[in-house]
């Protein structure tokens, strides 16, 4: 009797876990990220026909330039008063 309840409990836990995992995976594929400040996220463009190494270097350069541009923008000063 004790073994039956143990197996039944284990099956319930596995079923609940499966439902939660399925729900989590489906929400990941449907969700898109939107920036809060209204700016647009641009996907780096690469030259068609370039080798993977060249494409990688182009993307790295574009990301580096984007980060440097973002670092140059003035940050708003909060009012502590």
mmCIF file of the N, C-alpha and C atoms, coordinates in Angstrom:
data_MODEL
# 
_entry.id   MODEL 
# 
loop_
_atom_site.group_PDB 
_atom_site.id 
_atom_site.type_symbol 
_atom_site.label_atom_id 
_atom_site.label_alt_id 
_atom_site.label_comp_id 
_atom_site.label_asym_id 
_atom_site.label_entity_id 
_atom_site.label_seq_id 
_atom_site.pdbx_PDB_ins_code 
_atom_site.Cartn_x 
_atom_site.Cartn_y 
_atom_site.Cartn_z 
_atom_site.occupancy 
_atom_site.B_iso_or_equiv 
_atom_site.pdbx_formal_charge 
_atom_site.auth_seq_id 
_atom_site.auth_comp_id 
_atom_site.auth_asym_id 
_atom_site.auth_atom_id 
_atom_site.pdbx_PDB_model_num 
ATOM 1   N N  . UNK A 1 1  ? 0.824  -1.191 0.000   1.00 0.00 ? 1  UNK A N  1 
ATOM 2   C CA . UNK A 1 1  ? 0.000  0.000  0.000   1.00 0.00 ? 1  UNK A CA 1 
ATOM 3   C C  . UNK A 1 1  ? 0.872  1.261  0.000   1.00 0.00 ? 1  UNK A C  1 
ATOM 4   N N  . UNK A 1 2  ? 1.914  1.209  0.822   1.00 0.00 ? 2  UNK A N  1 
ATOM 5   C CA . UNK A 1 2  ? 2.816  2.335  0.913   1.00 0.00 ? 2  UNK A CA 1 
ATOM 6   C C  . UNK A 1 2  ? 3.538  2.547  -0.434  1.00 0.00 ? 2  UNK A C  1 
ATOM 7   N N  . UNK A 1 3  ? 3.900  1.468  -1.105  1.00 0.00 ? 3  UNK A N  1 
ATOM 8   C CA . UNK A 1 3  ? 4.583  1.558  -2.390  1.00 0.00 ? 3  UNK A CA 1 
ATOM 9   C C  . UNK A 1 3  ? 3.665  2.141  -3.464  1.00 0.00 ? 3  UNK A C  1 
ATOM 10  N N  . UNK A 1 4  ? 2.403  1.813  -3.415  1.00 0.00 ? 4  UNK A N  1 
ATOM 11  C CA . UNK A 1 4  ? 1.446  2.329  -4.400  1.00 0.00 ? 4  UNK A CA 1 
ATOM 12  C C  . UNK A 1 4  ? 1.327  3.849  -4.274  1.00 0.00 ? 4  UNK A C  1 
ATOM 13  N N  . UNK A 1 5  ? 1.231  4.342  -3.028  1.00 0.00 ? 5  UNK A N  1 
ATOM 14  C CA . UNK A 1 5  ? 1.137  5.781  -2.823  1.00 0.00 ? 5  UNK A CA 1 
ATOM 15  C C  . UNK A 1 5  ? 2.432  6.482  -3.217  1.00 0.00 ? 5  UNK A C  1 
ATOM 16  N N  . UNK A 1 6  ? 3.558  5.839  -2.990  1.00 0.00 ? 6  UNK A N  1 
ATOM 17  C CA . UNK A 1 6  ? 4.840  6.428  -3.380  1.00 0.00 ? 6  UNK A CA 1 
ATOM 18  C C  . UNK A 1 6  ? 4.939  6.559  -4.894  1.00 0.00 ? 6  UNK A C  1 
ATOM 19  N N  . UNK A 1 7  ? 4.577  5.508  -5.605  1.00 0.00 ? 7  UNK A N  1 
ATOM 20  C CA . UNK A 1 7  ? 4.623  5.540  -7.078  1.00 0.00 ? 7  UNK A CA 1 
ATOM 21  C C  . UNK A 1 7  ? 3.604  6.537  -7.617  1.00 0.00 ? 7  UNK A C  1 
ATOM 22  N N  . UNK A 1 8  ? 2.414  6.564  -7.037  1.00 0.00 ? 8  UNK A N  1 
ATOM 23  C CA . UNK A 1 8  ? 1.385  7.505  -7.470  1.00 0.00 ? 8  UNK A CA 1 
ATOM 24  C C  . UNK A 1 8  ? 1.844  8.943  -7.239  1.00 0.00 ? 8  UNK A C  1 
ATOM 25  N N  . UNK A 1 9  ? 2.443  9.213  -6.099  1.00 0.00 ? 9  UNK A N  1 
ATOM 26  C CA . UNK A 1 9  ? 2.963  10.550 -5.807  1.00 0.00 ? 9  UNK A CA 1 
ATOM 27  C C  . UNK A 1 9  ? 4.061  10.942 -6.777  1.00 0.00 ? 9  UNK A C  1 
ATOM 28  N N  . UNK A 1 10 ? 4.946  9.996  -7.082  1.00 0.00 ? 10 UNK A N  1 
ATOM 29  C CA . UNK A 1 10 ? 6.026  10.253 -8.028  1.00 0.00 ? 10 UNK A CA 1 
ATOM 30  C C  . UNK A 1 10 ? 5.477  10.568 -9.417  1.00 0.00 ? 10 UNK A C  1 
ATOM 31  N N  . UNK A 1 11 ? 4.469  9.831  -9.855  1.00 0.00 ? 11 UNK A N  1 
ATOM 32  C CA . UNK A 1 11 ? 3.859  10.095 -11.161 1.00 0.00 ? 11 UNK A CA 1 
ATOM 33  C C  . UNK A 1 11 ? 3.203  11.479 -11.204 1.00 0.00 ? 11 UNK A C  1 
ATOM 34  N N  . UNK A 1 12 ? 2.583  11.879 -10.118 1.00 0.00 ? 12 UNK A N  1 
ATOM 35  C CA . UNK A 1 12 ? 1.955  13.205 -10.060 1.00 0.00 ? 12 UNK A CA 1 
ATOM 36  C C  . UNK A 1 12 ? 3.019  14.291 -10.159 1.00 0.00 ? 12 UNK A C  1 
ATOM 37  N N  . UNK A 1 13 ? 4.130  14.110 -9.438  1.00 0.00 ? 13 UNK A N  1 
ATOM 38  C CA . UNK A 1 13 ? 5.213  15.093 -9.491  1.00 0.00 ? 13 UNK A CA 1 
ATOM 39  C C  . UNK A 1 13 ? 5.804  15.174 -10.898 1.00 0.00 ? 13 UNK A C  1 
ATOM 40  N N  . UNK A 1 14 ? 6.007  14.053 -11.548 1.00 0.00 ? 14 UNK A N  1 
ATOM 41  C CA . UNK A 1 14 ? 6.550  14.045 -12.910 1.00 0.00 ? 14 UNK A CA 1 
ATOM 42  C C  . UNK A 1 14 ? 5.581  14.708 -13.878 1.00 0.00 ? 14 UNK A C  1 
ATOM 43  N N  . UNK A 1 15 ? 4.289  14.470 -13.725 1.00 0.00 ? 15 UNK A N  1 
ATOM 44  C CA . UNK A 1 15 ? 3.292  15.078 -14.608 1.00 0.00 ? 15 UNK A CA 1 
ATOM 45  C C  . UNK A 1 15 ? 3.274  16.595 -14.437 1.00 0.00 ? 15 UNK A C  1 
ATOM 46  N N  . UNK A 1 16 ? 3.305  17.065 -13.202 1.00 0.00 ? 16 UNK A N  1 
ATOM 47  C CA . UNK A 1 16 ? 3.303  18.507 -12.952 1.00 0.00 ? 16 UNK A CA 1 
ATOM 48  C C  . UNK A 1 16 ? 4.576  19.139 -13.512 1.00 0.00 ? 16 UNK A C  1 
ATOM 49  N N  . UNK A 1 17 ? 5.703  18.474 -13.304 1.00 0.00 ? 17 UNK A N  1 
ATOM 50  C CA . UNK A 1 17 ? 6.968  18.990 -13.838 1.00 0.00 ? 17 UNK A CA 1 
ATOM 51  C C  . UNK A 1 17 ? 6.928  19.064 -15.363 1.00 0.00 ? 17 UNK A C  1 
ATOM 52  N N  . UNK A 1 18 ? 6.383  18.051 -15.996 1.00 0.00 ? 18 UNK A N  1 
ATOM 53  C CA . UNK A 1 18 ? 6.281  18.045 -17.451 1.00 0.00 ? 18 UNK A CA 1 
ATOM 54  C C  . UNK A 1 18 ? 5.411  19.172 -17.966 1.00 0.00 ? 18 UNK A C  1 
ATOM 55  N N  . UNK A 1 19 ? 4.317  19.432 -17.293 1.00 0.00 ? 19 UNK A N  1 
ATOM 56  C CA . UNK A 1 19 ? 3.420  20.518 -17.695 1.00 0.00 ? 19 UNK A CA 1 
ATOM 57  C C  . UNK A 1 19 ? 4.124  21.861 -17.561 1.00 0.00 ? 19 UNK A C  1 
ATOM 58  N N  . UNK A 1 20 ? 4.839  22.053 -16.447 1.00 0.00 ? 20 UNK A N  1 
ATOM 59  C CA . UNK A 1 20 ? 5.547  23.316 -16.242 1.00 0.00 ? 20 UNK A CA 1 
ATOM 60  C C  . UNK A 1 20 ? 6.670  23.521 -17.257 1.00 0.00 ? 20 UNK A C  1 
ATOM 61  N N  . UNK A 1 21 ? 7.391  22.451 -17.579 1.00 0.00 ? 21 UNK A N  1 
ATOM 62  C CA . UNK A 1 21 ? 8.469  22.555 -18.572 1.00 0.00 ? 21 UNK A CA 1 
ATOM 63  C C  . UNK A 1 21 ? 7.887  22.884 -19.939 1.00 0.00 ? 21 UNK A C  1 
ATOM 64  N N  . UNK A 1 22 ? 6.802  22.240 -20.303 1.00 0.00 ? 22 UNK A N  1 
ATOM 65  C CA . UNK A 1 22 ? 6.163  22.506 -21.596 1.00 0.00 ? 22 UNK A CA 1 
ATOM 66  C C  . UNK A 1 22 ? 5.684  23.954 -21.664 1.00 0.00 ? 22 UNK A C  1 
ATOM 67  N N  . UNK A 1 23 ? 5.107  24.437 -20.577 1.00 0.00 ? 23 UNK A N  1 
ATOM 68  C CA . UNK A 1 23 ? 4.626  25.807 -20.523 1.00 0.00 ? 23 UNK A CA 1 
ATOM 69  C C  . UNK A 1 23 ? 5.794  26.791 -20.630 1.00 0.00 ? 23 UNK A C  1 
ATOM 70  N N  . UNK A 1 24 ? 6.895  26.489 -19.959 1.00 0.00 ? 24 UNK A N  1 
ATOM 71  C CA . UNK A 1 24 ? 8.067  27.361 -19.998 1.00 0.00 ? 24 UNK A CA 1 
ATOM 72  C C  . UNK A 1 24 ? 8.668  27.427 -21.398 1.00 0.00 ? 24 UNK A C  1 
ATOM 73  N N  . UNK A 1 25 ? 8.807  26.291 -22.056 1.00 0.00 ? 25 UNK A N  1 
ATOM 74  C CA . UNK A 1 25 ? 9.378  26.279 -23.400 1.00 0.00 ? 25 UNK A CA 1 
ATOM 75  C C  . UNK A 1 25 ? 8.480  26.992 -24.399 1.00 0.00 ? 25 UNK A C  1 
ATOM 76  N N  . UNK A 1 26 ? 7.177  26.857 -24.275 1.00 0.00 ? 26 UNK A N  1 
ATOM 77  C CA . UNK A 1 26 ? 6.295  27.525 -25.219 1.00 0.00 ? 26 UNK A CA 1 
ATOM 78  C C  . UNK A 1 26 ? 6.315  29.032 -25.014 1.00 0.00 ? 26 UNK A C  1 
ATOM 79  N N  . UNK A 1 27 ? 6.482  29.497 -23.776 1.00 0.00 ? 27 UNK A N  1 
ATOM 80  C CA . UNK A 1 27 ? 6.523  30.935 -23.541 1.00 0.00 ? 27 UNK A CA 1 
ATOM 81  C C  . UNK A 1 27 ? 7.837  31.535 -24.014 1.00 0.00 ? 27 UNK A C  1 
ATOM 82  N N  . UNK A 1 28 ? 8.918  30.770 -24.011 1.00 0.00 ? 28 UNK A N  1 
ATOM 83  C CA . UNK A 1 28 ? 10.209 31.274 -24.476 1.00 0.00 ? 28 UNK A CA 1 
ATOM 84  C C  . UNK A 1 28 ? 10.177 31.522 -25.971 1.00 0.00 ? 28 UNK A C  1 
ATOM 85  N N  . UNK A 1 29 ? 9.539  30.661 -26.726 1.00 0.00 ? 29 UNK A N  1 
ATOM 86  C CA . UNK A 1 29 ? 9.522  30.813 -28.177 1.00 0.00 ? 29 UNK A CA 1 
ATOM 87  C C  . UNK A 1 29 ? 8.577  31.921 -28.625 1.00 0.00 ? 29 UNK A C  1 
ATOM 88  N N  . UNK A 1 30 ? 7.579  32.263 -27.832 1.00 0.00 ? 30 UNK A N  1 
ATOM 89  C CA . UNK A 1 30 ? 6.611  33.269 -28.232 1.00 0.00 ? 30 UNK A CA 1 
ATOM 90  C C  . UNK A 1 30 ? 6.968  34.670 -27.769 1.00 0.00 ? 30 UNK A C  1 
ATOM 91  N N  . UNK A 1 31 ? 7.866  34.813 -26.818 1.00 0.00 ? 31 UNK A N  1 
ATOM 92  C CA . UNK A 1 31 ? 8.188  36.100 -26.233 1.00 0.00 ? 31 UNK A CA 1 
ATOM 93  C C  . UNK A 1 31 ? 9.240  36.814 -27.061 1.00 0.00 ? 31 UNK A C  1 
ATOM 94  N N  . UNK A 1 32 ? 9.023  38.118 -27.263 1.00 0.00 ? 32 UNK A N  1 
ATOM 95  C CA . UNK A 1 32 ? 10.027 38.935 -27.927 1.00 0.00 ? 32 UNK A CA 1 
ATOM 96  C C  . UNK A 1 32 ? 10.429 40.049 -26.979 1.00 0.00 ? 32 UNK A C  1 
ATOM 97  N N  . UNK A 1 33 ? 11.680 40.408 -27.003 1.00 0.00 ? 33 UNK A N  1 
ATOM 98  C CA . UNK A 1 33 ? 12.185 41.450 -26.112 1.00 0.00 ? 33 UNK A CA 1 
ATOM 99  C C  . UNK A 1 33 ? 11.965 42.818 -26.741 1.00 0.00 ? 33 UNK A C  1 
ATOM 100 N N  . UNK A 1 34 ? 11.456 43.743 -25.933 1.00 0.00 ? 34 UNK A N  1 
ATOM 101 C CA . UNK A 1 34 ? 11.264 45.107 -26.381 1.00 0.00 ? 34 UNK A CA 1 
ATOM 102 C C  . UNK A 1 34 ? 11.966 46.021 -25.389 1.00 0.00 ? 34 UNK A C  1 
ATOM 103 N N  . UNK A 1 35 ? 12.763 46.941 -25.876 1.00 0.00 ? 35 UNK A N  1 
ATOM 104 C CA . UNK A 1 35 ? 13.445 47.855 -24.962 1.00 0.00 ? 35 UNK A CA 1 
ATOM 105 C C  . UNK A 1 35 ? 12.446 48.778 -24.278 1.00 0.00 ? 35 UNK A C  1 
ATOM 106 N N  . UNK A 1 36 ? 12.762 49.174 -23.062 1.00 0.00 ? 36 UNK A N  1 
ATOM 107 C CA . UNK A 1 36 ? 11.848 50.002 -22.281 1.00 0.00 ? 36 UNK A CA 1 
ATOM 108 C C  . UNK A 1 36 ? 11.904 51.471 -22.674 1.00 0.00 ? 36 UNK A C  1 
ATOM 109 N N  . UNK A 1 37 ? 13.012 51.922 -23.210 1.00 0.00 ? 37 UNK A N  1 
ATOM 110 C CA . UNK A 1 37 ? 13.148 53.340 -23.504 1.00 0.00 ? 37 UNK A CA 1 
ATOM 111 C C  . UNK A 1 37 ? 12.628 53.741 -24.883 1.00 0.00 ? 37 UNK A C  1 
ATOM 112 N N  . UNK A 1 38 ? 12.054 52.806 -25.617 1.00 0.00 ? 38 UNK A N  1 
ATOM 113 C CA . UNK A 1 38 ? 11.481 53.112 -26.913 1.00 0.00 ? 38 UNK A CA 1 
ATOM 114 C C  . UNK A 1 38 ? 12.468 53.042 -28.052 1.00 0.00 ? 38 UNK A C  1 
ATOM 115 N N  . UNK A 1 39 ? 13.740 52.790 -27.762 1.00 0.00 ? 39 UNK A N  1 
ATOM 116 C CA . UNK A 1 39 ? 14.713 52.676 -28.846 1.00 0.00 ? 39 UNK A CA 1 
ATOM 117 C C  . UNK A 1 39 ? 14.570 51.326 -29.524 1.00 0.00 ? 39 UNK A C  1 
ATOM 118 N N  . UNK A 1 40 ? 15.123 51.221 -30.684 1.00 0.00 ? 40 UNK A N  1 
ATOM 119 C CA . UNK A 1 40 ? 15.020 49.983 -31.437 1.00 0.00 ? 40 UNK A CA 1 
ATOM 120 C C  . UNK A 1 40 ? 16.289 49.173 -31.278 1.00 0.00 ? 40 UNK A C  1 
ATOM 121 N N  . UNK A 1 41 ? 16.133 47.867 -31.269 1.00 0.00 ? 41 UNK A N  1 
ATOM 122 C CA . UNK A 1 41 ? 17.274 46.970 -31.250 1.00 0.00 ? 41 UNK A CA 1 
ATOM 123 C C  . UNK A 1 41 ? 17.561 46.580 -32.691 1.00 0.00 ? 41 UNK A C  1 
ATOM 124 N N  . UNK A 1 42 ? 18.748 46.861 -33.141 1.00 0.00 ? 42 UNK A N  1 
ATOM 125 C CA . UNK A 1 42 ? 19.118 46.557 -34.507 1.00 0.00 ? 42 UNK A CA 1 
ATOM 126 C C  . UNK A 1 42 ? 19.996 45.318 -34.534 1.00 0.00 ? 42 UNK A C  1 
ATOM 127 N N  . UNK A 1 43 ? 19.653 44.409 -35.412 1.00 0.00 ? 43 UNK A N  1 
ATOM 128 C CA . UNK A 1 43 ? 20.448 43.197 -35.586 1.00 0.00 ? 43 UNK A CA 1 
ATOM 129 C C  . UNK A 1 43 ? 21.586 43.527 -36.534 1.00 0.00 ? 43 UNK A C  1 
ATOM 130 N N  . UNK A 1 44 ? 22.820 43.210 -36.160 1.00 0.00 ? 44 UNK A N  1 
ATOM 131 C CA . UNK A 1 44 ? 23.946 43.536 -37.033 1.00 0.00 ? 44 UNK A CA 1 
ATOM 132 C C  . UNK A 1 44 ? 23.802 42.877 -38.408 1.00 0.00 ? 44 UNK A C  1 
ATOM 133 N N  . UNK A 1 45 ? 24.075 43.638 -39.438 1.00 0.00 ? 45 UNK A N  1 
ATOM 134 C CA . UNK A 1 45 ? 23.994 43.126 -40.802 1.00 0.00 ? 45 UNK A CA 1 
ATOM 135 C C  . UNK A 1 45 ? 25.385 42.714 -41.269 1.00 0.00 ? 45 UNK A C  1 
ATOM 136 N N  . UNK A 1 46 ? 25.433 41.683 -42.066 1.00 0.00 ? 46 UNK A N  1 
ATOM 137 C CA . UNK A 1 46 ? 26.711 41.207 -42.592 1.00 0.00 ? 46 UNK A CA 1 
ATOM 138 C C  . UNK A 1 46 ? 26.666 41.247 -44.109 1.00 0.00 ? 46 UNK A C  1 
ATOM 139 N N  . UNK A 1 47 ? 27.829 41.202 -44.692 1.00 0.00 ? 47 UNK A N  1 
ATOM 140 C CA . UNK A 1 47 ? 27.949 41.195 -46.147 1.00 0.00 ? 47 UNK A CA 1 
ATOM 141 C C  . UNK A 1 47 ? 27.594 39.815 -46.678 1.00 0.00 ? 47 UNK A C  1 
ATOM 142 N N  . UNK A 1 48 ? 26.663 39.732 -47.639 1.00 0.00 ? 48 UNK A N  1 
ATOM 143 C CA . UNK A 1 48 ? 26.338 38.422 -48.195 1.00 0.00 ? 48 UNK A CA 1 
ATOM 144 C C  . UNK A 1 48 ? 27.540 37.839 -48.947 1.00 0.00 ? 48 UNK A C  1 
ATOM 145 N N  . UNK A 1 49 ? 27.739 36.554 -48.812 1.00 0.00 ? 49 UNK A N  1 
ATOM 146 C CA . UNK A 1 49 ? 28.833 35.897 -49.498 1.00 0.00 ? 49 UNK A CA 1 
ATOM 147 C C  . UNK A 1 49 ? 30.141 35.949 -48.735 1.00 0.00 ? 49 UNK A C  1 
ATOM 148 N N  . UNK A 1 50 ? 30.162 36.600 -47.577 1.00 0.00 ? 50 UNK A N  1 
ATOM 149 C CA . UNK A 1 50 ? 31.387 36.669 -46.790 1.00 0.00 ? 50 UNK A CA 1 
ATOM 150 C C  . UNK A 1 50 ? 31.584 35.348 -46.051 1.00 0.00 ? 50 UNK A C  1 
ATOM 151 N N  . UNK A 1 51 ? 32.821 35.070 -45.715 1.00 0.00 ? 51 UNK A N  1 
ATOM 152 C CA . UNK A 1 51 ? 33.106 33.847 -44.960 1.00 0.00 ? 51 UNK A CA 1 
ATOM 153 C C  . UNK A 1 51 ? 32.591 34.006 -43.530 1.00 0.00 ? 51 UNK A C  1 
ATOM 154 N N  . UNK A 1 52 ? 32.374 32.908 -42.836 1.00 0.00 ? 52 UNK A N  1 
ATOM 155 C CA . UNK A 1 52 ? 31.905 33.008 -41.454 1.00 0.00 ? 52 UNK A CA 1 
ATOM 156 C C  . UNK A 1 52 ? 32.838 33.837 -40.561 1.00 0.00 ? 52 UNK A C  1 
ATOM 157 N N  . UNK A 1 53 ? 34.131 33.750 -40.799 1.00 0.00 ? 53 UNK A N  1 
ATOM 158 C CA . UNK A 1 53 ? 35.077 34.527 -40.007 1.00 0.00 ? 53 UNK A CA 1 
ATOM 159 C C  . UNK A 1 53 ? 34.893 36.028 -40.272 1.00 0.00 ? 53 UNK A C  1 
ATOM 160 N N  . UNK A 1 54 ? 34.702 36.403 -41.542 1.00 0.00 ? 54 UNK A N  1 
ATOM 161 C CA . UNK A 1 54 ? 34.480 37.805 -41.875 1.00 0.00 ? 54 UNK A CA 1 
ATOM 162 C C  . UNK A 1 54 ? 33.167 38.312 -41.291 1.00 0.00 ? 54 UNK A C  1 
ATOM 163 N N  . UNK A 1 55 ? 32.128 37.472 -41.360 1.00 0.00 ? 55 UNK A N  1 
ATOM 164 C CA . UNK A 1 55 ? 30.841 37.849 -40.790 1.00 0.00 ? 55 UNK A CA 1 
ATOM 165 C C  . UNK A 1 55 ? 30.968 38.051 -39.285 1.00 0.00 ? 55 UNK A C  1 
ATOM 166 N N  . UNK A 1 56 ? 31.690 37.161 -38.632 1.00 0.00 ? 56 UNK A N  1 
ATOM 167 C CA . UNK A 1 56 ? 31.889 37.269 -37.190 1.00 0.00 ? 56 UNK A CA 1 
ATOM 168 C C  . UNK A 1 56 ? 32.616 38.557 -36.838 1.00 0.00 ? 56 UNK A C  1 
ATOM 169 N N  . UNK A 1 57 ? 33.633 38.895 -37.603 1.00 0.00 ? 57 UNK A N  1 
ATOM 170 C CA . UNK A 1 57 ? 34.382 40.126 -37.351 1.00 0.00 ? 57 UNK A CA 1 
ATOM 171 C C  . UNK A 1 57 ? 33.516 41.357 -37.583 1.00 0.00 ? 57 UNK A C  1 
ATOM 172 N N  . UNK A 1 58 ? 32.669 41.326 -38.614 1.00 0.00 ? 58 UNK A N  1 
ATOM 173 C CA . UNK A 1 58 ? 31.772 42.444 -38.882 1.00 0.00 ? 58 UNK A CA 1 
ATOM 174 C C  . UNK A 1 58 ? 30.786 42.642 -37.735 1.00 0.00 ? 58 UNK A C  1 
ATOM 175 N N  . UNK A 1 59 ? 30.219 41.548 -37.267 1.00 0.00 ? 59 UNK A N  1 
ATOM 176 C CA . UNK A 1 59 ? 29.249 41.629 -36.171 1.00 0.00 ? 59 UNK A CA 1 
ATOM 177 C C  . UNK A 1 59 ? 29.931 42.134 -34.906 1.00 0.00 ? 59 UNK A C  1 
ATOM 178 N N  . UNK A 1 60 ? 31.136 41.635 -34.617 1.00 0.00 ? 60 UNK A N  1 
ATOM 179 C CA . UNK A 1 60 ? 31.860 42.083 -33.434 1.00 0.00 ? 60 UNK A CA 1 
ATOM 180 C C  . UNK A 1 60 ? 32.154 43.581 -33.508 1.00 0.00 ? 60 UNK A C  1 
ATOM 181 N N  . UNK A 1 61 ? 32.542 44.054 -34.675 1.00 0.00 ? 61 UNK A N  1 
ATOM 182 C CA . UNK A 1 61 ? 32.840 45.473 -34.851 1.00 0.00 ? 61 UNK A CA 1 
ATOM 183 C C  . UNK A 1 61 ? 31.583 46.323 -34.672 1.00 0.00 ? 61 UNK A C  1 
ATOM 184 N N  . UNK A 1 62 ? 30.457 45.865 -35.235 1.00 0.00 ? 62 UNK A N  1 
ATOM 185 C CA . UNK A 1 62 ? 29.210 46.609 -35.101 1.00 0.00 ? 62 UNK A CA 1 
ATOM 186 C C  . UNK A 1 62 ? 28.735 46.651 -33.660 1.00 0.00 ? 62 UNK A C  1 
ATOM 187 N N  . UNK A 1 63 ? 28.866 45.538 -32.942 1.00 0.00 ? 63 UNK A N  1 
ATOM 188 C CA . UNK A 1 63 ? 28.461 45.500 -31.538 1.00 0.00 ? 63 UNK A CA 1 
ATOM 189 C C  . UNK A 1 63 ? 29.368 46.422 -30.723 1.00 0.00 ? 63 UNK A C  1 
ATOM 190 N N  . UNK A 1 64 ? 30.661 46.391 -31.001 1.00 0.00 ? 64 UNK A N  1 
ATOM 191 C CA . UNK A 1 64 ? 31.611 47.249 -30.289 1.00 0.00 ? 64 UNK A CA 1 
ATOM 192 C C  . UNK A 1 64 ? 31.251 48.719 -30.507 1.00 0.00 ? 64 UNK A C  1 
ATOM 193 N N  . UNK A 1 65 ? 30.942 49.088 -31.742 1.00 0.00 ? 65 UNK A N  1 
ATOM 194 C CA . UNK A 1 65 ? 30.575 50.470 -32.026 1.00 0.00 ? 65 UNK A CA 1 
ATOM 195 C C  . UNK A 1 65 ? 29.278 50.855 -31.317 1.00 0.00 ? 65 UNK A C  1 
ATOM 196 N N  . UNK A 1 66 ? 28.318 49.949 -31.270 1.00 0.00 ? 66 UNK A N  1 
ATOM 197 C CA . UNK A 1 66 ? 27.050 50.222 -30.597 1.00 0.00 ? 66 UNK A CA 1 
ATOM 198 C C  . UNK A 1 66 ? 27.254 50.421 -29.102 1.00 0.00 ? 66 UNK A C  1 
ATOM 199 N N  . UNK A 1 67 ? 28.092 49.583 -28.505 1.00 0.00 ? 67 UNK A N  1 
ATOM 200 C CA . UNK A 1 67 ? 28.361 49.701 -27.069 1.00 0.00 ? 67 UNK A CA 1 
ATOM 201 C C  . UNK A 1 67 ? 29.082 51.010 -26.772 1.00 0.00 ? 67 UNK A C  1 
ATOM 202 N N  . UNK A 1 68 ? 30.060 51.361 -27.606 1.00 0.00 ? 68 UNK A N  1 
ATOM 203 C CA . UNK A 1 68 ? 30.777 52.617 -27.403 1.00 0.00 ? 68 UNK A CA 1 
ATOM 204 C C  . UNK A 1 68 ? 29.840 53.811 -27.541 1.00 0.00 ? 68 UNK A C  1 
ATOM 205 N N  . UNK A 1 69 ? 28.922 53.762 -28.502 1.00 0.00 ? 69 UNK A N  1 
ATOM 206 C CA . UNK A 1 69 ? 27.961 54.855 -28.670 1.00 0.00 ? 69 UNK A CA 1 
ATOM 207 C C  . UNK A 1 69 ? 27.032 54.953 -27.469 1.00 0.00 ? 69 UNK A C  1 
ATOM 208 N N  . UNK A 1 70 ? 26.620 53.809 -26.932 1.00 0.00 ? 70 UNK A N  1 
ATOM 209 C CA . UNK A 1 70 ? 25.743 53.811 -25.767 1.00 0.00 ? 70 UNK A CA 1 
ATOM 210 C C  . UNK A 1 70 ? 26.470 54.339 -24.532 1.00 0.00 ? 70 UNK A C  1 
ATOM 211 N N  . UNK A 1 71 ? 27.761 54.051 -24.440 1.00 0.00 ? 71 UNK A N  1 
ATOM 212 C CA . UNK A 1 71 ? 28.533 54.522 -23.289 1.00 0.00 ? 71 UNK A CA 1 
ATOM 213 C C  . UNK A 1 71 ? 28.759 56.033 -23.345 1.00 0.00 ? 71 UNK A C  1 
ATOM 214 N N  . UNK A 1 72 ? 28.705 56.633 -24.531 1.00 0.00 ? 72 UNK A N  1 
ATOM 215 C CA . UNK A 1 72 ? 28.935 58.062 -24.679 1.00 0.00 ? 72 UNK A CA 1 
ATOM 216 C C  . UNK A 1 72 ? 27.702 58.898 -24.315 1.00 0.00 ? 72 UNK A C  1 
ATOM 217 N N  . UNK A 1 73 ? 26.527 58.258 -24.288 1.00 0.00 ? 73 UNK A N  1 
ATOM 218 C CA . UNK A 1 73 ? 25.301 58.989 -23.982 1.00 0.00 ? 73 UNK A CA 1 
ATOM 219 C C  . UNK A 1 73 ? 25.284 59.361 -22.501 1.00 0.00 ? 73 UNK A C  1 
ATOM 220 N N  . UNK A 1 74 ? 24.795 60.562 -22.223 1.00 0.00 ? 74 UNK A N  1 
ATOM 221 C CA . UNK A 1 74 ? 24.714 61.027 -20.846 1.00 0.00 ? 74 UNK A CA 1 
ATOM 222 C C  . UNK A 1 74 ? 23.613 60.290 -20.094 1.00 0.00 ? 74 UNK A C  1 
ATOM 223 N N  . UNK A 1 75 ? 23.932 59.889 -18.881 1.00 0.00 ? 75 UNK A N  1 
ATOM 224 C CA . UNK A 1 75 ? 22.976 59.203 -18.043 1.00 0.00 ? 75 UNK A CA 1 
ATOM 225 C C  . UNK A 1 75 ? 22.175 60.224 -17.261 1.00 0.00 ? 75 UNK A C  1 
ATOM 226 N N  . UNK A 1 76 ? 20.840 60.066 -17.145 1.00 0.00 ? 76 UNK A N  1 
ATOM 227 C CA . UNK A 1 76 ? 20.052 61.044 -16.395 1.00 0.00 ? 76 UNK A CA 1 
ATOM 228 C C  . UNK A 1 76 ? 20.415 60.994 -14.906 1.00 0.00 ? 76 UNK A C  1 
ATOM 229 N N  . UNK A 1 77 ? 20.509 62.172 -14.313 1.00 0.00 ? 77 UNK A N  1 
ATOM 230 C CA . UNK A 1 77 ? 20.858 62.279 -12.894 1.00 0.00 ? 77 UNK A CA 1 
ATOM 231 C C  . UNK A 1 77 ? 19.578 62.205 -12.085 1.00 0.00 ? 77 UNK A C  1 
ATOM 232 N N  . UNK A 1 78 ? 19.473 61.258 -11.135 1.00 0.00 ? 78 UNK A N  1 
ATOM 233 C CA . UNK A 1 78 ? 18.257 61.168 -10.327 1.00 0.00 ? 78 UNK A CA 1 
ATOM 234 C C  . UNK A 1 78 ? 18.186 62.283 -9.293  1.00 0.00 ? 78 UNK A C  1 
ATOM 235 N N  . UNK A 1 79 ? 16.976 62.705 -8.989  1.00 0.00 ? 79 UNK A N  1 
ATOM 236 C CA . UNK A 1 79 ? 16.764 63.722 -7.971  1.00 0.00 ? 79 UNK A CA 1 
ATOM 237 C C  . UNK A 1 79 ? 16.680 63.043 -6.615  1.00 0.00 ? 79 UNK A C  1 
ATOM 238 N N  . UNK A 1 80 ? 17.679 63.280 -5.760  1.00 0.00 ? 80 UNK A N  1 
ATOM 239 C CA . UNK A 1 80 ? 17.702 62.652 -4.443  1.00 0.00 ? 80 UNK A CA 1 
ATOM 240 C C  . UNK A 1 80 ? 17.000 63.499 -3.399  1.00 0.00 ? 80 UNK A C  1 
ATOM 241 N N  . UNK A 1 81 ? 16.545 64.654 -3.763  1.00 0.00 ? 81 UNK A N  1 
ATOM 242 C CA . UNK A 1 81 ? 15.936 65.557 -2.770  1.00 0.00 ? 81 UNK A CA 1 
ATOM 243 C C  . UNK A 1 81 ? 14.463 65.327 -2.639  1.00 0.00 ? 81 UNK A C  1 
# 
